[in-house]
Amino acid sequence: MSGDYRPDTVLAHAGRDPKAHKGAVNVPVYRASTILMPNLATLDAKETLRVRYARRGTPTTHALEEAVCALEHGDHALVAPSGVMAISVVLISYAEPGAHILVTDNTYAPVRKFCEGVLRRMGVETTYFDPAAGAEIEALIRPETGLIWMESPGSQTFEIQDVKAIAAIAKRRGVTTAIDNTWSGGHFFKPLEVGVDISVQAGTKYISGHSDIMLGTIACNAACYDRLREIYLRFGVCISPDDAFLALRGLRTLSLRLRQHYESGLMVAQWLEQQGEVIRVLHPALPSSPYHNLWKAQFTGASGLFGMVIHEQDRTRLARMFDGFGLFGMGSSWGGFESLMTPTNPAANRSATHWDPNGQTIRIHVGLEDPRDLINDIRAGFDRLR
């Protein structure tokens, strides 16, 4: 998308080309496998064609890639059938015998499982680092270090990393950087603008926004694209054109939804800070957060996902609280219009740092309901703990 437009305008127009589709405002769903060539000369030149076999992309999936590029301010983008698939493409692209990668200790659990279950068998060593490391990460970089993987904030404990400092050191040392940017939706934070090479999202979450598709996205700079694209093609990664269409539809309202998630989430978080059942609230937009200043420096807003630690740890009492909610559901995902609340155990996925908050850690996703109703639902849940 050409032109110097503000974010809301970009989201409304990125990836669209009505003139190419007989005036249709939205890019149509191209359900296809075989793409016919008009003549032998075109077939002979198929390597130069952007659309030649649907696994390699259709106008619908290409439109989504263009929109993701515009959202994340990347040079190129790839789309995958899940966030985990997008993560796997990035990690495997930098895997070779003897290689070393650095992964933040607060990373999404499937990242750790991939490193230990797949990369280790390929001869790749993973070192996990404290998410608060910042510039101190330089001491962990080796000559064979090929990738630094970040997640800011961590999706269970919500530490904000000094992404700019880490990216600058990595650039100077010739190490590629990648980040899971799902929490910001690509809207509240632009990692590529502060020097990160690759930004990954689970588009299942905020890009979709409706809890009805699986999607992963990869936005990157030009230097990383060919390496990522090669692995992407060799593994036959592709997505349904219907999912691409739904993701494009979701993108059009991304900023509106995220603003509501931000405002409602912060209202609920502020209320929780005042409740006697709560030890602490894990939300970087709260002034009480030790990561608040870093959040203000890097982000323009916050999503609806945050956490808290409560005193109660008895499972029977917790069941009374969780099982009786009227608005909060229990589920593994987040980023949709609905609110979710689940107990978590971050300590099970830590090795470089220690997580012992002396209470039950809980992850909350504040959806698009009225936050006053959500507060009432939580209050009733706390009352059931007695």
Residue pairs with C-beta under 8 A, 6 or more apart in sequence:
1 10
1 13
1 14
1 15
1 66
1 70
5 13
7 187
7 255
8 255
10 70
10 71
11 67
11 71
11 187
11 251
11 252
11 254
11 255
12 252
14 66
14 67
14 69
14 70
14 71
14 251
15 27
15 63
15 64
15 65
15 66
15 67
15 70
15 248
15 251
16 25
16 26
16 27
16 63
17 27
17 63
18 24
18 25
20 59
21 27
21 28
21 59
26 245
26 248
26 249
27 59
27 60
27 63
27 245
27 248
28 59
28 60
28 245
29 60
29 241
29 242
29 244
29 245
30 54
30 58
30 59
30 60
30 241
31 241
31 242
32 54
32 58
32 241
33 53
33 54
33 55
34 53
34 54
35 51
35 52
35 53
35 54
37 43
37 46
37 52
42 49
46 52
50 57
50 62
51 57
51 58
51 59
51 62
54 238
54 241
55 236
55 238
56 233
56 238
57 65
57 238
58 241
58 244
60 241
60 244
60 245
60 248
61 79
61 238
61 239
61 241
61 244
63 244
63 248
64 79
64 239
64 244
64 247
64 248
65 76
65 77
65 78
65 79
66 77
67 248
67 251
68 74
68 77
68 79
68 186
68 203
68 207
68 217
68 219
69 75
69 76
69 77
69 219
71 186
71 187
71 219
71 251
71 254
72 181
72 186
72 190
72 191
72 192
72 199
72 217
72 219
73 190
73 192
73 193
73 219
74 192
74 199
74 219
74 220
74 221
75 220
75 221
75 222
75 225
76 219
76 220
76 221
76 222
76 225
76 229
77 217
77 218
77 219
77 220
78 86
78 89
78 217
78 218
78 220
78 228
78 229
78 232
78 237
79 86
79 203
79 215
79 216
79 217
79 218
79 239
79 244
79 247
80 86
80 89
80 215
80 216
80 217
80 218
80 232
80 237
80 239
81 214
81 215
81 216
81 237
81 238
81 239
81 240
81 243
82 202
82 204
82 214
82 215
82 216
83 182
83 200
83 201
83 202
83 203
83 204
83 205
83 215
83 216
84 110
84 114
84 202
84 216
85 216
85 237
86 200
86 201
86 202
86 216
86 217
86 218
87 108
87 110
87 111
87 114
87 180
87 200
87 216
88 114
88 118
89 218
89 228
89 231
89 232
89 235
89 237
90 147
90 149
90 178
90 198
90 200
90 218
90 228
91 101
91 111
91 114
91 115
91 118
91 119
91 147
91 149
92 118
92 119
92 231
92 235
93 227
93 228
93 230
93 231
94 101
94 146
94 147
94 176
94 227
95 101
95 119
95 122
95 124
96 122
96 123
96 124
96 146
97 122
97 123
97 124
98 123
98 124
98 144
99 123
99 124
99 125
99 144
99 145
99 146
100 124
100 125
100 126
100 127
100 142
100 144
100 145
100 146
101 115
101 119
101 124
101 125
101 126
101 127
101 145
101 146
101 147
101 148
101 149
102 126
102 127
102 128
102 129
102 137
102 140
102 141
102 145
102 147
102 148
102 149
103 111
103 112
103 115
103 126
103 127
103 128
103 129
103 148
103 149
104 128
104 129
104 131
104 149
104 150
104 151
104 152
104 154
104 161
105 128
105 129
105 130
105 131
105 350
105 351
105 352
105 353
106 131
106 151
106 153
106 154
106 156
106 157
106 159
106 346
106 350
106 353
107 128
107 149
107 151
107 154
107 180
107 349
108 151
108 155
108 180
109 349
111 149
111 151
111 180
112 128
112 349
115 124
115 126
116 126
119 126
120 126
127 140
127 352
128 351
128 352
129 137
129 140
129 352
130 352
130 353
131 150
131 151
131 152
131 154
131 159
131 161
131 353
132 159
132 161
133 140
133 161
133 166
134 161
134 162
134 165
134 166
135 162
135 165
135 166
135 169
137 148
137 166
137 169
138 169
138 173
141 148
141 169
141 170
141 173
141 175
145 173
145 175
146 175
146 176
147 175
147 176
147 177
147 178
148 166
148 170
148 175
148 176
148 177
148 178
149 178
149 179
149 180
150 161
150 163
150 166
150 177
150 178
150 179
150 180
150 196
151 161
151 179
151 180
152 159
152 160
152 161
152 163
152 179
152 180
152 181
152 183
152 189
152 298
153 159
153 160
153 161
153 183
153 284
153 291
153 295
155 180
155 182
155 183
155 305
155 334
155 363
156 307
156 344
156 346
156 349
156 361
156 363
157 282
157 307
157 346
157 355
157 361
158 282
158 283
158 284
158 289
158 291
158 306
158 307
159 291
160 284
160 291
160 294
160 295
160 298
160 299
161 294
162 294
163 179
163 191
163 194
163 196
163 298
164 194
164 195
164 298
166 177
167 177
167 191
167 194
167 195
167 196
167 197
168 195
170 176
170 177
170 195
171 177
171 195
176 197
176 198
176 224
177 195
177 196
177 197
177 198
178 196
178 197
178 198
178 199
178 200
179 191
179 196
179 198
179 199
179 200
180 200
180 201
180 202
181 189
181 191
181 199
181 200
181 201
182 200
182 201
182 202
182 205
182 206
182 335
183 303
183 305
184 299
184 301
184 303
185 201
185 205
185 206
185 207
185 254
185 258
185 303
185 335
186 199
186 201
186 206
186 207
186 217
186 219
186 254
187 206
187 254
187 255
187 258
187 300
187 301
188 258
188 262
188 299
188 300
188 301
188 302
188 303
189 298
189 299
189 300
191 199
192 199
192 219
192 220
192 221
194 298
197 220
197 221
197 223
197 224
198 218
198 219
198 220
198 221
198 224
198 228
199 218
199 219
199 220
200 216
200 217
200 218
200 219
201 207
201 216
201 217
202 215
202 216
202 335
203 213
203 215
203 216
203 217
203 247
204 213
204 214
204 215
204 216
204 333
204 335
205 333
205 334
205 335
205 336
206 250
206 254
206 257
206 258
206 261
206 303
206 335
207 215
207 217
207 247
207 250
207 251
207 254
208 215
208 246
208 247
208 250
208 335
208 336
209 250
209 253
209 254
209 257
209 335
209 336
209 337
210 246
210 250
210 336
210 337
211 333
211 335
211 336
211 337
211 338
212 246
213 243
213 246
213 247
214 243
215 239
215 243
215 247
218 228
220 228
257 337
257 368
258 301
258 303
259 301
260 368
261 303
261 304
261 366
261 367
261 368
262 285
262 301
262 302
262 303
262 304
263 371
264 304
264 366
264 367
264 368
264 369
264 370
264 371
264 374
265 283
265 302
265 303
265 304
265 305
265 306
265 364
265 366
265 371
266 283
266 285
266 286
266 302
267 371
267 375
268 364
268 366
268 371
268 374
268 375
268 378
269 281
269 283
269 285
269 286
269 306
269 308
270 286
271 375
272 278
272 281
272 308
272 378
273 280
273 281
273 286
273 288
275 379
275 382
277 310
277 311
277 312
277 382
277 385
278 308
278 309
278 310
278 311
279 308
279 309
279 310
279 311
279 357
279 358
279 359
280 288
280 308
280 309
280 357
281 288
281 306
281 307
281 308
282 289
282 306
282 307
282 308
282 309
282 361
283 289
283 302
283 306
283 307
284 291
284 292
284 294
284 295
284 299
284 302
284 306
285 292
285 295
285 301
285 302
286 292
289 295
295 302
303 335
304 334
304 335
304 339
304 365
304 366
304 367
305 334
305 335
305 363
305 364
305 365
305 366
306 363
306 364
306 366
307 344
307 361
307 362
307 363
307 364
308 361
308 362
308 364
309 357
309 358
309 359
309 360
309 361
309 362
310 359
310 360
310 362
311 359
311 360
312 318
312 321
312 359
312 360
312 385
313 359
313 360
317 384
317 385
318 343
318 360
318 385
320 384
320 385
321 381
321 382
321 384
321 385
322 328
322 330
322 341
322 342
322 343
322 381
324 380
324 381
324 384
325 341
325 377
325 381
326 377
326 380
327 339
327 369
327 373
327 374
327 377
328 339
328 340
328 341
328 364
328 374
328 377
328 378
328 381
329 338
329 339
329 340
329 341
330 340
330 341
330 342
331 340
331 342
332 342
333 340
334 340
334 363
334 365
335 365
336 365
336 367
337 367
337 368
338 367
338 368
338 369
339 364
339 365
339 366
339 367
339 369
339 374
340 363
340 364
340 365
340 367
341 362
341 363
341 364
341 365
341 378
342 362
342 363
343 360
343 361
343 362
344 361
344 362
344 363
345 361
346 355
346 361
347 354
347 355
347 356
355 361
366 374
